[in-house]
C-alpha cells in the first residue's frame, strides 16, 4: 500500500515536471495557425531574420488606452503581433503594454511622441468624447523611434520592422524632391504627400539647377514643365552614379486651377532625356471609360474620363509595388511607350482598361465637354501603358558614359501625388507612391512586408462601363424606389387588414 502511494507521488511529481518543462519549452518552440488569406497575423521571414540577429536588446512599449481595447479588437491583435516579435527575437525584444491614463504615464508617453486622439463614444445611451492613446515606442540603447498613433493592423509589421531596422542599422533614408513646375512648391501643391512621407524619410527639396547630393537615397522628379537641360544633366549624373529616381511627368501640362488650358510640352528636356533611356512620355492625354466621377458645384457628379482609375487586373503582379494593389487614380495622364535599350529591363507597372483612347490634336480638359466623350465608340480604343519600371545600366543622355546598375520608375502623371487627390478622394495614391519609393530604396523582400496584405480599397469589380452603369442604376432603383415602396405597401396592407379585423 505504502509502495503504491510512493509510486503515485513520484508519478505526480514527474508529470508536473514534464508540464513545467513543456511550458518553458513552448516559450522557445511554439506554433500558431493563421488561416487568413495573406497570413495577416504571422510575421514574415524577413522580419524574423532581422529580429533574430539583433546585436543588443530592444524594449517595445505599447501605450494603448483601455477604451480602445473595449471598442475594437485591433488593439489586442496588435498586442499579439508585438509578443510574436518578442517570441522570435531569442530574448532580445521585451514588450510592455500599458494605459497611460491608469498607469500615470501620460506625460511620459506624450514626451516620447505618442499623440493623443479624441474619439466619440456611446455608453448607456449617452454620447461623450474621450482622449485615447494607441502608440508604440521602440527603444534601442540610447535611441528611440516612435509610432505616434496606430490602429491599422495591415501596416503594423512594416512600421515596426522599418523602425527596428532603422535603429539597429542606423539607416537614415533621405528623399529628394525636385519640383519641375516653377509655380508649384511642396507647401502649396504637395503638402499632403510631405506630411505623410516625413514620418519615414528625411525630406530634402532639390532646387532646379542644384546638383543632386550623393546622400539622397531616392529622388522624386514631380513635373517637368520648367525643367531645363542643365537641370536634367544633374539628374542624369545622379542616375549614372547609381541613384534611383521616380519620374512623375506628363506630355501635356494641365493647370488644375484652370481646366480650360492644356499645353503640350513638346520640347521638354526631361522627356528628351528619358527617350535616351528608351522611355517616351507622349504628348497626349489619355481617356478611359473606367474613370472617376468629378464633383461639380450645383451639378450631379459626372464621369470624367481623364481621371483614370487603374484596376488591379491592369497592374503588374510580379512587381512588389503593385503585387497587392490598393488603388491608384491618375489625373490627366499621358501615355508611355518603350523602345528597349541594351542592358535595361522594362516592366509595365500600370495600364488602362481596353476601352481607353488618347487626345492628341484637339486637347480639351473641360469636364462638361470631356464627359460627353464617354459615349465615344471609335475604333482606336485599346489598352494604354501609363507607368513603367526600368532596371539595369543606363547610358548617359549627355555623354557616352554607362552608369552603375540602378532602377527608375516613370509615371505619365505628376498630379497623382499632389494635393488635388484630396478633392478626387484618391488617398490610396500615397500608398502607391510610398511603395514606389520603398522599392527604389531597398530590397524587394522588405517591401513585401508592406504590401503583403494590401487590398484594393475601391468598389471596382465591374470593369465594363455599361455593366457598371446598369449596376449603379439598379442600386439606386432598389434604395430609392423599391425599398420605400415596399415599406409603404406593407403599411397599407397592414392598415387594411387591421380595419377588416375591427369590422
C-alpha positions, 0 to 999 in steps of 0.5 A, spaced: 500 500 500 505 504 502 509 502 495 503 504 491 502 511 494 510 512 493 509 510 486 503 515 485 507 521 488 513 520 484 508 519 478 505 526 480 511 529 481 514 527 474 508 529 470 508 536 473 515 536 471 514 534 464 508 540 464 513 545 467 518 543 462 513 543 456 511 550 458 518 553 458 519 549 452 513 552 448 516 559 450 522 557 445 518 552 440 511 554 439 506 554 433 500 558 431 495 557 425 493 563 421 488 561 416 487 568 413 488 569 406 495 573 406 497 570 413 495 577 416 497 575 423 504 571 422 510 575 421 514 574 415 521 571 414 524 577 413 522 580 419 524 574 423 531 574 420 532 581 422 529 580 429 533 574 430 540 577 429 539 583 433 546 585 436 543 588 443 536 588 446 530 592 444 524 594 449 517 595 445 512 599 449 505 599 447 501 605 450 494 603 448 488 606 452 483 601 455 477 604 451 480 602 445 481 595 447 473 595 449 471 598 442 475 594 437 479 588 437 485 591 433 488 593 439 489 586 442 491 583 435 496 588 435 498 586 442 499 579 439 503 581 433 508 585 438 509 578 443 510 574 436 516 579 435 518 578 442 517 570 441 522 570 435 527 575 437 531 569 442 530 574 448 532 580 445 525 584 444 521 585 451 514 588 450 510 592 455 503 594 454 500 599 458 494 605 459 497 611 460 491 614 463 491 608 469 498 607 469 500 615 470 504 615 464 501 620 460 506 625 460 511 620 459 508 617 453 506 624 450 514 626 451 516 620 447 511 622 441 505 618 442 499 623 440 493 623 443 486 622 439 479 624 441 474 619 439 466 619 440 463 614 444 456 611 446 455 608 453 448 607 456 445 611 451 449 617 452 454 620 447 461 623 450 468 624 447 474 621 450 482 622 449 485 615 447 492 613 446 494 607 441 502 608 440 508 604 440 515 606 442 521 602 440 527 603 444 534 601 442 540 603 447 540 610 447 535 611 441 528 611 440 523 611 434 516 612 435 509 610 432 505 616 434 498 613 433 496 606 430 490 602 429 491 599 422 493 592 423 495 591 415 501 596 416 503 594 423 509 589 421 512 594 416 512 600 421 515 596 426 520 592 422 522 599 418 523 602 425 527 596 428 531 596 422 532 603 422 535 603 429 539 597 429 542 599 422 542 606 423 539 607 416 537 614 415 533 614 408 533 621 405 528 623 399 529 628 394 524 632 391 525 636 385 519 640 383 519 641 375 513 646 375 516 653 377 509 655 380 508 649 384 512 648 391 511 642 396 507 647 401 502 649 396 501 643 391 504 637 395 503 638 402 499 632 403 504 627 400 510 631 405 506 630 411 505 623 410 512 621 407 516 625 413 514 620 418 519 615 414 524 619 410 528 625 411 525 630 406 530 634 402 527 639 396 532 639 390 532 646 387 532 646 379 539 647 377 542 644 384 546 638 383 543 632 386 547 630 393 550 623 393 546 622 400 539 622 397 537 615 397 531 616 392 529 622 388 522 624 386 522 628 379 514 631 380 513 635 373 517 637 368 514 643 365 520 648 367 525 643 367 531 645 363 537 641 360 542 643 365 537 641 370 536 634 367 544 633 366 544 633 374 539 628 374 542 624 369 549 624 373 545 622 379 542 616 375 549 614 372 552 614 379 547 609 381 541 613 384 534 611 383 529 616 381 521 616 380 519 620 374 512 623 375 511 627 368 506 628 363 506 630 355 501 635 356 501 640 362 494 641 365 493 647 370 488 644 375 486 651 377 484 652 370 481 646 366 480 650 360 488 650 358 492 644 356 499 645 353 503 640 350 510 640 352 513 638 346 520 640 347 521 638 354 528 636 356 526 631 361 522 627 356 528 628 351 532 625 356 528 619 358 527 617 350 535 616 351 533 611 356 528 608 351 522 611 355 517 616 351 512 620 355 507 622 349 504 628 348 497 626 349 492 625 354 489 619 355 481 617 356 478 611 359 471 609 360 473 606 367 474 613 370 472 617 376 466 621 377 468 629 378 464 633 383 461 639 380 458 645 384 450 645 383 451 639 378 450 631 379 457 628 379 459 626 372 464 621 369 470 624 367 474 620 363 481 623 364 481 621 371 483 614 370 482 609 375 487 603 374 484 596 376 488 591 379 487 586 373 491 592 369 497 592 374 503 588 374 503 582 379 510 580 379 512 587 381 512 588 389 509 595 388 503 593 385 503 585 387 497 587 392 494 593 389 490 598 393 488 603 388 491 608 384 487 614 380 491 618 375 489 625 373 490 627 366 495 622 364 499 621 358 501 615 355 508 611 355 511 607 350 518 603 350 523 602 345 528 597 349 535 599 350 541 594 351 542 592 358 535 595 361 529 591 363 522 594 362 516 592 366 509 595 365 507 597 372 500 600 370 495 600 364 488 602 362 482 598 361 481 596 353 476 601 352 481 607 353 483 612 347 488 618 347 487 626 345 492 628 341 490 634 336 484 637 339 486 637 347 480 639 351 480 638 359 473 641 360 469 636 364 462 638 361 465 637 354 470 631 356 464 627 359 460 627 353 466 623 350 464 617 354 459 615 349 465 615 344 465 608 340 471 609 335 475 604 333 482 606 336 480 604 343 485 599 346 489 598 352 494 604 354 501 603 358 501 609 363 507 607 368 513 603 367 519 600 371 526 600 368 532 596 371 539 595 369 545 600 366 543 606 363 547 610 358 548 617 359 543 622 355 549 627 355 555 623 354 557 616 352 558 614 359 554 607 362 552 608 369 552 603 375 546 598 375 540 602 378 532 602 377 527 608 375 520 608 375 516 613 370 509 615 371 505 619 365 502 623 371 505 628 376 498 630 379 497 623 382 501 625 388 499 632 389 494 635 393 488 635 388 487 627 390 484 630 396 478 633 392 478 626 387 478 622 394 484 618 391 488 617 398 490 610 396 495 614 391 500 615 397 500 608 398 502 607 391 507 612 391 510 610 398 511 603 395 514 606 389 519 609 393 520 603 398 522 599 392 527 604 389 530 604 396 531 597 398 530 590 397 524 587 394 523 582 400 522 588 405 517 591 401 513 585 401 512 586 408 508 592 406 504 590 401 503 583 403 496 584 405 494 590 401 487 590 398 484 594 393 480 599 397 475 601 391 468 598 389 471 596 382 469 589 380 465 591 374 470 593 369 465 594 363 462 601 363 455 599 361 455 593 366 457 598 371 452 603 369 446 598 369 449 596 376 449 603 379 442 604 376 439 598 379 442 600 386 439 606 386 432 603 383 432 598 389 434 604 395 430 609 392 424 606 389 423 599 391 425 599 398 420 605 400 415 602 396 415 596 399 415 599 406 409 603 404 405 597 401 406 593 407 403 599 411 397 599 407 396 592 407 397 592 414 392 598 415 387 594 411 387 588 414 387 591 421 380 595 419 377 588 416 379 585 423 375 591 427 369 590 422 
